Amino acid sequence: MTAVASQDSFGAKSTLDVDGTSYEIFRLDAVTGEGLDVASLPFSLKVLLENLLRTEDGADITADDIKALAGWDENAQPDKEIQFTPARVIMQDFTGVPCVVDLATMREAMAELGGDPSKINPLAPAEMVIDHSVIADVFGTPEAFERNVEIEYERNRERYQFLRWGQGAFDDFKV
């Protein structure tokens, strides 16, 4: 579920045409006003500002939130939280497996309470990358890759079965 802005207080919503394809964008230069100098913001804060413009809803993210970030003062003491809504979450398996366990547990609790467990899903598209658990037991032969994959699946069969279940059970979750 990608957050969609229901407000555009600064008129920042625009389109960018590239080779005949139009993309929806939110222009940072639309955020203007006294004490606001968007051009001088560090790149990381520009990314956060674009996120606020894209997800402004008037409730959780307001024009005041956008102005507060656009008027950032590096010498001031932080006094306001920055709302951030990721468009996608990428996890590696060490942290991702516990997240899937938590979601599965929440589904179980929802069912026990008489609710609809299928309503428990990641709030943003989530992708898990399993990238570091493979051990090279076999090497130096043409079949080394295939054999190492076989051994990996044998060692971690339960984990992979659980993740396969999670990929099928949850919306917007890929392994």
C-alpha positions in Angstrom: 0.0 0.0 0.0 1.8 3.1 -1.2 0.9 6.3 0.6 -0.9 8.8 -1.7 -1.1 12.5 -1.0 -4.6 13.9 -0.5 -3.3 17.4 -0.3 -0.9 19.5 -2.2 -0.6 22.7 -0.1 2.4 24.0 -2.0 1.3 23.1 -5.5 4.4 20.9 -5.7 2.8 18.0 -7.6 3.9 18.0 -11.2 4.9 15.7 -14.1 8.2 14.9 -15.7 8.1 13.7 -19.3 10.9 11.4 -20.3 11.0 9.9 -23.8 7.2 10.0 -24.0 6.5 8.6 -20.5 5.1 10.9 -17.8 6.1 10.5 -14.2 4.4 12.1 -11.2 6.9 14.2 -9.2 6.8 16.6 -6.3 9.0 19.7 -6.9 11.0 20.9 -4.0 11.3 24.4 -5.4 7.5 24.8 -4.9 8.1 25.1 -1.1 8.8 28.8 -0.7 8.2 31.3 2.0 9.9 33.4 4.6 12.9 31.6 6.2 12.6 28.6 3.8 15.7 27.8 1.7 15.2 24.4 0.2 18.1 24.7 -2.2 20.6 24.8 0.7 19.2 21.7 2.5 21.5 18.7 2.7 20.6 16.0 0.1 19.3 13.6 2.8 16.8 16.3 4.0 15.7 17.0 0.4 14.8 13.3 0.1 12.8 13.5 3.3 11.1 16.8 2.1 10.1 15.1 -1.2 8.6 12.3 0.9 6.6 14.7 3.0 5.3 16.5 -0.1 4.3 13.2 -1.7 2.5 11.9 1.5 1.0 15.1 2.8 -2.5 14.2 4.0 -3.4 17.1 6.3 -3.5 14.8 9.4 -0.3 12.9 10.0 1.7 15.1 7.6 0.7 18.7 7.3 1.9 21.9 5.6 3.4 22.9 8.9 5.5 19.7 9.0 6.8 20.5 5.5 7.6 24.1 6.4 9.4 22.9 9.5 11.7 20.7 7.5 12.2 23.2 4.7 13.2 25.8 7.3 15.8 23.4 8.9 18.5 25.2 10.9 21.6 23.1 11.4 22.4 25.1 14.6 19.0 24.7 16.2 18.2 22.0 18.8 15.9 19.4 17.2 12.4 20.0 18.5 10.1 18.3 15.9 9.9 14.8 14.6 10.0 14.2 10.9 7.3 12.0 9.6 8.7 9.5 7.1 6.6 7.1 5.0 8.8 4.7 3.1 7.6 3.6 -0.4 9.3 0.2 0.0 11.3 -1.7 2.7 14.2 -3.9 1.8 15.3 -6.3 4.5 18.1 -8.8 4.6 17.3 -12.2 6.1 18.8 -11.7 9.5 16.3 -8.9 10.3 13.6 -9.9 7.9 12.8 -13.4 9.3 11.8 -11.9 12.7 9.6 -9.4 11.0 7.7 -12.2 9.2 7.5 -14.1 12.5 5.9 -11.0 14.1 3.4 -10.6 11.3 2.5 -14.3 11.5 2.0 -14.0 15.3 -0.2 -10.9 14.8 -2.3 -12.9 12.3 -2.7 -15.7 14.8 -3.7 -13.2 17.5 -6.2 -11.5 15.2 -7.8 -14.9 14.4 -8.0 -15.7 18.1 -9.7 -12.4 18.7 -12.3 -13.1 16.0 -10.9 -10.7 13.5 -9.8 -11.1 9.9 -6.2 -12.3 9.9 -5.7 -11.4 6.2 -5.8 -7.7 7.2 -2.4 -8.1 8.9 0.1 -7.2 6.1 3.1 -5.0 5.7 2.1 -1.3 5.4 4.6 -0.7 2.6 5.8 -3.1 0.0 8.6 -5.2 1.6 11.3 -7.3 -0.1 13.6 -9.7 1.7 17.0 -10.5 0.2 18.8 -13.6 1.4 22.3 -12.8 0.6 24.8 -13.8 3.2 23.9 -17.2 4.7 25.3 -19.4 1.9 28.4 -21.3 2.8 30.7 -22.6 0.1 31.2 -26.3 1.1 32.1 -27.3 -2.4 34.4 -25.4 -4.7 36.6 -25.8 -7.7 34.2 -28.0 -9.7 31.7 -27.2 -12.4 28.9 -28.4 -10.1 30.0 -26.4 -7.1 27.2 -23.8 -7.4 24.4 -26.3 -7.7 25.8 -28.5 -4.9 26.2 -25.5 -2.5 22.6 -24.4 -3.2 21.4 -27.9 -2.4 23.3 -28.0 0.9 22.0 -24.5 1.8 18.4 -25.7 1.2 19.0 -28.8 3.3 20.4 -26.8 6.2 17.7 -24.2 6.2 14.7 -26.0 4.8 12.3 -24.9 7.6 13.3 -21.2 7.3 12.9 -21.3 3.5 9.5 -23.0 3.8 8.4 -20.4 6.3 9.5 -17.6 4.1 7.8 -19.2 1.1 4.6 -19.3 3.1 5.1 -15.7 4.1 5.5 -14.6 0.5 2.2 -16.3 -0.4 0.4 -15.2 2.7 1.2 -11.5 2.9 0.3 -8.8 0.4 3.3 -6.8 -0.9 5.9 -9.1 0.5 8.6 -10.8 -1.7 11.5 -13.0 -0.8 
